[in-house]
Amino acid sequence: MTTYQDILNSFYSRFQSTKLLPEGLVKEFFNQALGDFEIDLYPLGWNIESQEFDEILERSIINLLGRLMYASYLSREVDRIVKLTNIVGKDISLTGMGDSKRFSMMKLAEEESKINEMKSKLKTSSYYE
């Protein structure tokens, strides 16, 4: 059976961070990824008690779930950077982070494009049925 840890390994392999993400936040990224996958494609049979799927998932599905989690992480990072770049006060102004915002948004758009491509490859086409 494919476990939660298998999906986490795929997620953590996508970026390098010096800070450890809170477990509750990572779990929420997983829940969002699972929900997005099941809305767009098909149910995966996640067992909450055993923290594993009912069957062994294909590597492409594990990869996609990790990417969906990473897209949630990137979305949160973009939001954080946008808030930082909008700080302007009487004594402080943070305006040099415009490039960070632009690059983060480009990375998020790139991930979302790759996710949509992978989802379309996993869909069964009813065109030929």
Steps between C-alpha positions, in 0.01 A plus 500: 500500500609855435541699821477864600879501534540405132304813402700712745826379347379617160394837647824566690712407199367806312663774704782574740413687815702584807190502719283201583135539406244435776351150477144635515567727201657217299201278583269775372705522177447124465125526562472777241701298248289191559179701465618669179602166352171333587290790367684512168570131443369218721493382865823346628373306802682682781470331841528761777555247780788311339640809322533311173314442177297187435734400217849566372490825302685543174810716518334761276217543753745533790691758297181695423389501866844630600474773234152597619636532854790708369259729312315561830832579665597739217164672516555562870853630435376738229241633743769551766729683255217719373423604856867576566538710187199706597650614830552872485508703817629826637839355590520192276444410140559156349502554126800293392307173504320556172717241326424242769131556441535473123715185513272334755195571289678368190594180685142453618366550146758251370396240760131550426566454129689176565223379733233565236707315242544201732128495587404497134735207440341305786144559381335226305373642178136440423559618144575145382244323715 
